[in-house]
Amino acid sequence: MSQGFAISIQVNALRYPTKQAQPVLQDLVMQLPAQQWTCLLGRSGCGKTSILRKLAGLLEDAEWRGDIQADGQGLSGNIAYMAQQDLLLPWLSVLDNVCIAERLQGRSLSQDTRAKALSLLQKVGLREHAERYPHALSGGMRQRVALARTLLQERPIVLMDEPFSALDAVTRHKLQSLSFDLLKGKTVLLVTHDPQEAVRLGHQIYVMEGTPASAHLLPDLHTDPPRQLDERSAELQTYILRRLGGEHG
Ligand SMILES: Nc1ncnc2c1ncn2[C@@H]1O[C@H](COP(=O)(O)OP(=O)(O)OP(=O)(O)O)[C@@H](O)[C@H]1O
């Protein structure tokens, strides 16, 4: 299994051409430790997705000044990216969408990949929907297909943009645990609006603040994830909410 490596991100400035007046991000520094989960929170529109898109090599529409160091390795080909939109292909079945990486390489589906994909679909509760098409699924089901697709890819770096947002509370909890188990050894960057999710899953947590935004690392979290929802976790959530609340004025 490919092990995740550390990434260091420095953004001097990131600006979209339509927002000439001021950058979206400025003087932002983040360290993603190898094989750990980093959670990123921040008000809507502060630039979280832009960071993920930059790491995934998909930020062609913005002006960027900064530096990304990836522990001596290239990022290209090493990243699995679960975007906010599920990006399922409507003409492919659920199973083929999960196996899209192999399909895109022009290979026919191997028995091994098919078996892994079906096992993942079982784990996300969609085994009996494997032959259906995306239009027949609910938003939460589509999100679970996208999650299975991400989990199937053997990439050392995993970027996830609100992967659990469309799920009911019980399913969300279950799939957080599943993802945490299956992504052991990967370097994960998870964008979320949910302080509880960040506290449960993050080895470290960044909160984005300011306009233009920069990122602030929460002080020592003391314990390793996945964390129980105990008194200490509740305090941390309150602290995060207060910091996010400050951003809303
Ligand atoms: N292609 C683009 N062209 C112009 N502006 C853009 C583009 N993409 C994003 N923006 C703007 O840049 C800012 C940051 O967007 P981004 O999607 O990174 O924020 P976000 O923190 O992920 O938001 P959310 O939490 O709502 O998903 C927003 O003001 C957005 O309107």
The ligand as an SDF file (V2000), in Angstrom:
LIG
                    3D

 31 33  0  0  0  0  0  0  0  0999 V2000
  -13.2790   30.0700  -10.7290 N   0  0  0  0  0  0  0  0  0  0  0  0
  -13.4740   31.1180   -9.9460 C   0  0  0  0  0  0  0  0  0  0  0  0
  -13.5350   32.3670  -10.4530 N   0  0  0  0  0  0  0  0  0  0  0  0
  -13.7260   33.4500   -9.6620 C   0  0  0  0  0  0  0  0  0  0  0  0
  -13.8780   33.3620   -8.3250 N   0  0  0  0  0  0  0  0  0  0  0  0
  -13.8360   32.1600   -7.7600 C   0  0  0  0  0  0  0  0  0  0  0  0
  -13.6370   30.9690   -8.5140 C   0  0  0  0  0  0  0  0  0  0  0  0
  -13.6410   29.8990   -7.6960 N   0  0  0  0  0  0  0  0  0  0  0  0
  -13.8370   30.3970   -6.4540 C   0  0  0  0  0  0  0  0  0  0  0  0
  -13.9580   31.7470   -6.4910 N   0  0  0  0  0  0  0  0  0  0  0  0
  -14.1520   32.6390   -5.3460 C   0  0  0  0  0  0  0  0  0  0  0  0
  -13.0550   32.4590   -4.4620 O   0  0  0  0  0  0  0  0  0  0  0  0
  -13.4980   32.4320   -3.1090 C   0  0  0  0  0  0  0  0  0  0  0  0
  -13.0660   31.1190   -2.4530 C   0  0  0  0  0  0  0  0  0  0  0  0
  -13.7750   30.0260   -3.0540 O   0  0  0  0  0  0  0  0  0  0  0  0
  -13.6300   28.5380   -2.4940 P   0  0  0  0  0  0  0  0  0  0  0  0
  -14.5440   27.6820   -3.2820 O   0  0  0  0  0  0  0  0  0  0  0  0
  -12.2020   28.1710   -2.4450 O   0  0  0  0  0  0  0  0  0  0  0  0
  -14.1850   28.7320   -1.0010 O   0  0  0  0  0  0  0  0  0  0  0  0
  -14.6190   27.6440    0.1040 P   0  0  0  0  0  0  0  0  0  0  0  0
  -14.0050   28.1010    1.3810 O   0  0  0  0  0  0  0  0  0  0  0  0
  -14.2830   26.2870   -0.3520 O   0  0  0  0  0  0  0  0  0  0  0  0
  -16.1990   27.8420    0.1530 O   0  0  0  0  0  0  0  0  0  0  0  0
  -17.3740   26.8140    0.6130 P   0  0  0  0  0  0  0  0  0  0  0  0
  -17.1440   26.5210    2.0680 O   0  0  0  0  0  0  0  0  0  0  0  0
  -18.6150   27.6100    0.3770 O   0  0  0  0  0  0  0  0  0  0  0  0
  -17.2530   25.6050   -0.2650 O   0  0  0  0  0  0  0  0  0  0  0  0
  -14.9980   32.6520   -3.1440 C   0  0  0  0  0  0  0  0  0  0  0  0
  -15.2460   34.0240   -2.9270 O   0  0  0  0  0  0  0  0  0  0  0  0
  -15.3870   32.2580   -4.5490 C   0  0  0  0  0  0  0  0  0  0  0  0
  -16.4940   33.0180   -4.9830 O   0  0  0  0  0  0  0  0  0  0  0  0
  1  2  1  0
  2  3  1  0
  2  7  2  0
  3  4  2  0
  4  5  1  0
  5  6  2  0
  6  7  1  0
  6 10  1  0
  7  8  1  0
  8  9  2  0
  9 10  1  0
 10 11  1  0
 11 12  1  0
 11 30  1  0
 12 13  1  0
 13 14  1  0
 13 28  1  0
 14 15  1  0
 15 16  1  0
 16 17  2  0
 16 18  1  0
 16 19  1  0
 19 20  1  0
 20 21  2  0
 20 22  1  0
 20 23  1  0
 23 24  1  0
 24 25  2  0
 24 26  1  0
 24 27  1  0
 28 29  1  0
 28 30  1  0
 30 31  1  0
M  END
$$$$
